[in-house]
Amino acid sequence: MLNQSSDLDRLFHALADPARRAMVERLSRGPAPVSGLARPLPMSLPAAMQHLGVLEAAGIVRSQKV
């Protein structure tokens, strides 16, 4: 049960941030480059990559380098 709780904690933490929720909303329409996700948000590209890392660690998104 402890592992399940930890997974839920990661999920809720990832979705608690408005910028990450905006990224998830955009990605729900299909794949997008990191630059495209960062562009409408008030953040740098490295910050967007960090946010995506949180979403990926929570199992919400997957990424690949092309």
N, CA, C and O atoms as a DFTB+ gen file, in Angstrom:
264 C
 N C O
     1  1       0.821      -1.192       0.000
     2  2       0.000       0.000       0.000
     3  2       0.866       1.257       0.000
     4  3       0.489       2.278      -0.576
     5  1       2.025       1.179       0.646
     6  2       2.917       2.339       0.709
     7  2       3.360       2.769      -0.681
     8  3       3.414       3.967      -0.960
     9  1       3.679       1.824      -1.558
    10  2       4.100       2.158      -2.907
    11  2       2.985       2.856      -3.675
    12  3       3.243       3.804      -4.416
    13  1       1.753       2.398      -3.507
    14  2       0.616       3.022      -4.167
    15  2       0.456       4.461      -3.700
    16  3       0.173       5.349      -4.504
    17  1       0.632       4.692      -2.424
    18  2       0.527       6.036      -1.865
    19  2       1.608       6.937      -2.443
    20  3       1.344       8.096      -2.761
    21  1       2.805       6.423      -2.579
    22  2       3.907       7.184      -3.153
    23  2       3.622       7.549      -4.608
    24  3       3.910       8.666      -5.039
    25  1       3.058       6.608      -5.361
    26  2       2.688       6.876      -6.753
    27  2       1.641       7.979      -6.833
    28  3       1.731       8.868      -7.681
    29  1       0.652       7.921      -5.953
    30  2      -0.383       8.957      -5.934
    31  2       0.195      10.312      -5.546
    32  3      -0.183      11.342      -6.105
    33  1       1.112      10.303      -4.588
    34  2       1.752      11.555      -4.188
    35  2       2.466      12.199      -5.370
    36  3       2.351      13.406      -5.583
    37  1       3.211      11.392      -6.149
    38  2       3.912      11.908      -7.330
    39  2       2.925      12.448      -8.358
    40  3       3.158      13.499      -8.956
    41  1       1.831      11.735      -8.562
    42  2       0.820      12.151      -9.525
    43  2       0.201      13.491      -9.126
    44  3       0.124      14.410      -9.942
    45  1      -0.236      13.600      -7.880
    46  2      -0.862      14.846      -7.437
    47  2       0.135      16.001      -7.401
    48  3      -0.220      17.139      -7.709
    49  1       1.365      15.713      -7.031
    50  2       2.395      16.759      -7.043
    51  2       2.597      17.268      -8.466
    52  3       2.689      18.475      -8.692
    53  1       2.666      16.352      -9.418
    54  2       2.895      16.747     -10.817
    55  2       1.748      17.600     -11.347
    56  3       1.978      18.561     -12.081
    57  1       0.526      17.260     -10.983
    58  2      -0.629      17.991     -11.502
    59  2      -0.977      19.234     -10.688
    60  3      -1.875      19.987     -11.067
    61  1      -0.287      19.455      -9.588
    62  2      -0.575      20.618      -8.744
    63  2      -0.124      21.927      -9.386
    64  3      -0.650      22.989      -9.054
    65  1       0.832      21.865     -10.291
    66  2       1.381      23.075     -10.906
    67  2       0.581      23.449     -12.154
    68  3       0.377      22.609     -13.030
    69  1       0.124      24.710     -12.243
    70  2      -0.669      25.142     -13.410
    71  2       0.074      25.002     -14.740
    72  3      -0.545      24.680     -15.753
    73  1       1.373      25.235     -14.755
    74  2       2.142      25.112     -16.000
    75  2       2.170      23.664     -16.468
    76  3       2.046      23.388     -17.661
    77  1       2.333      22.744     -15.525
    78  2       2.343      21.331     -15.915
    79  2       0.969      20.898     -16.399
    80  3       0.867      20.108     -17.338
    81  1      -0.096      21.405     -15.768
    82  2      -1.439      21.074     -16.246
    83  2      -1.648      21.611     -17.657
    84  3      -2.283      20.952     -18.480
    85  1      -1.126      22.792     -17.946
    86  2      -1.236      23.355     -19.295
    87  2      -0.489      22.488     -20.304
    88  3      -0.958      22.288     -21.424
    89  1       0.665      21.980     -19.909
    90  2       1.425      21.099     -20.798
    91  2       0.653      19.813     -21.070
    92  3       0.599      19.348     -22.209
    93  1       0.061      19.241     -20.032
    94  2      -0.718      18.012     -20.209
    95  2      -1.912      18.271     -21.124
    96  3      -2.225      17.459     -21.995
    97  1      -2.566      19.395     -20.922
    98  2      -3.710      19.741     -21.771
    99  2      -3.273      19.837     -23.230
   100  3      -3.953      19.320     -24.116
   101  1      -2.143      20.496     -23.486
   102  2      -1.640      20.618     -24.855
   103  2      -1.268      19.248     -25.422
   104  3      -1.566      18.951     -26.579
   105  1      -0.620      18.417     -24.611
   106  2      -0.200      17.099     -25.077
   107  2      -1.379      16.153     -25.278
   108  3      -1.251      15.146     -25.975
   109  1      -2.511      16.460     -24.683
   110  2      -3.691      15.613     -24.894
   111  2      -4.163      15.689     -26.346
   112  3      -4.918      14.832     -26.804
   113  1      -3.715      16.715     -27.063
   114  2      -4.079      16.868     -28.478
   115  2      -3.058      16.224     -29.404
   116  3      -3.267      16.190     -30.617
   117  1      -1.967      15.715     -28.862
   118  2      -0.956      15.052     -29.676
   119  2       0.446      15.480     -29.284
   120  3       0.622      16.390     -28.473
   121  1       1.441      14.826     -29.858
   122  2       2.839      15.127     -29.526
   123  2       3.198      16.575     -29.844
   124  3       2.621      17.202     -30.732
   125  1       4.174      17.083     -29.085
   126  2       4.649      18.455     -29.301
   127  2       6.108      18.541     -28.865
   128  3       6.517      17.863     -27.923
   129  1       6.894      19.372     -29.546
   130  2       8.275      19.581     -29.106
   131  2       8.297      20.410     -27.816
   132  3       7.357      21.149     -27.524
   133  1       9.363      20.276     -27.067
   134  2       9.497      21.019     -25.810
   135  2       9.375      22.519     -26.064
   136  3       8.744      23.234     -25.285
   137  1       9.971      22.990     -27.138
   138  2       9.892      24.429     -27.431
   139  2       8.447      24.872     -27.654
   140  3       8.075      25.982     -27.274
   141  1       7.639      24.024     -28.259
   142  2       6.237      24.347     -28.469
   143  2       5.440      24.361     -27.177
   144  3       4.476      25.116     -27.044
   145  1       5.843      23.526     -26.224
   146  2       5.174      23.516     -24.925
   147  2       5.577      24.725     -24.088
   148  3       4.765      25.268     -23.339
   149  1       6.832      25.142     -24.218
   150  2       7.335      26.255     -23.406
   151  2       6.882      27.609     -23.947
   152  3       6.710      28.556     -23.180
   153  1       6.690      27.703     -25.240
   154  2       6.408      28.997     -25.885
   155  2       5.262      29.780     -25.241
   156  3       5.450      30.961     -24.950
   157  1       4.080      29.187     -25.001
   158  2       2.980      29.994     -24.443
   159  2       3.092      30.228     -22.934
   160  3       2.285      30.958     -22.357
   161  1       4.077      29.620     -22.306
   162  2       4.221      29.744     -20.856
   163  2       5.361      30.694     -20.506
   164  3       6.328      30.807     -21.260
   165  1       5.256      31.373     -19.374
   166  2       6.325      32.304     -18.970
   167  2       7.498      31.563     -18.333
   168  3       7.749      31.689     -17.135
   169  1       8.217      30.782     -19.158
   170  2       9.355      30.026     -18.627
   171  2      10.368      29.761     -19.727
   172  3      10.067      29.825     -20.919
   173  1      11.560      29.465     -19.287
   174  2      12.640      29.151     -20.220
   175  2      12.508      27.698     -20.691
   176  3      11.749      26.914     -20.122
   177  1      13.245      27.366     -21.717
   178  2      13.259      26.003     -22.228
   179  2      13.768      25.015     -21.168
   180  3      13.167      23.954     -20.997
   181  1      14.865      25.332     -20.445
   182  2      15.298      24.409     -19.391
   183  2      14.237      24.206     -18.302
   184  3      14.097      23.102     -17.776
   185  1      13.497      25.252     -17.963
   186  2      12.441      25.108     -16.966
   187  2      11.335      24.199     -17.492
   188  3      10.805      23.375     -16.746
   189  1      10.988      24.340     -18.755
   190  2       9.970      23.477     -19.359
   191  2      10.432      22.021     -19.347
   192  3       9.635      21.119     -19.089
   193  1      11.692      21.793     -19.621
   194  2      12.233      20.437     -19.601
   195  2      12.169      19.849     -18.189
   196  3      11.898      18.661     -18.016
   197  1      12.417      20.681     -17.197
   198  2      12.335      20.221     -15.815
   199  2      10.885      19.848     -15.465
   200  3      10.644      18.824     -14.826
   201  1       9.937      20.668     -15.880
   202  2       8.526      20.359     -15.641
   203  2       8.137      19.052     -16.330
   204  3       7.415      18.237     -15.756
   205  1       8.608      18.855     -17.543
   206  2       8.310      17.613     -18.257
   207  2       8.910      16.410     -17.540
   208  3       8.331      15.324     -17.546
   209  1      10.068      16.608     -16.925
   210  2      10.679      15.535     -16.146
   211  2       9.804      15.116     -14.976
   212  3       9.697      13.930     -14.666
   213  1       9.182      16.085     -14.331
   214  2       8.270      15.785     -13.217
   215  2       7.060      15.003     -13.740
   216  3       6.641      14.018     -13.131
   217  1       6.506      15.447     -14.868
   218  2       5.360      14.747     -15.454
   219  2       5.733      13.328     -15.875
   220  3       4.943      12.398     -15.716
   221  1       6.926      13.171     -16.406
   222  2       7.376      11.853     -16.840
   223  2       7.612      10.940     -15.640
   224  3       7.250       9.764     -15.682
   225  1       8.213      11.462     -14.573
   226  2       8.448      10.663     -13.375
   227  2       7.144      10.199     -12.739
   228  3       7.097       9.148     -12.099
   229  1       6.090      10.985     -12.916
   230  2       4.775      10.612     -12.374
   231  2       4.031       9.666     -13.302
   232  3       2.957       9.177     -12.950
   233  1       4.583       9.399     -14.483
   234  2       3.946       8.478     -15.419
   235  2       2.833       9.106     -16.227
   236  3       2.008       8.391     -16.795
   237  1       2.787      10.436     -16.293
   238  2       1.709      11.127     -16.999
   239  2       2.042      11.284     -18.478
   240  3       1.154      11.188     -19.326
   241  1       3.306      11.523     -18.793
   242  2       3.733      11.682     -20.181
   243  2       4.958      10.810     -20.436
   244  3       5.624      10.350     -19.509
   245  1       5.229      10.601     -21.701
   246  2       6.456       9.937     -22.135
   247  2       7.155      10.868     -23.109
   248  3       6.508      11.639     -23.818
   249  1       8.454      10.795     -23.140
   250  2       9.193      11.638     -24.081
   251  2      10.181      10.779     -24.869
   252  3      10.562       9.680     -24.467
   253  1      10.568      11.336     -25.998
   254  2      11.616      10.719     -26.799
   255  2      12.378      11.806     -27.524
   256  3      11.812      12.823     -27.926
   257  1      13.658      11.580     -27.685
   258  2      14.487      12.533     -28.414
   259  2      14.448      12.166     -29.881
   260  3      14.624      11.004     -30.246
   261  1      14.215      13.165     -30.723
   262  2      14.147      12.926     -32.160
   263  2      15.223      13.759     -32.825
   264  3      15.363      13.725     -34.047
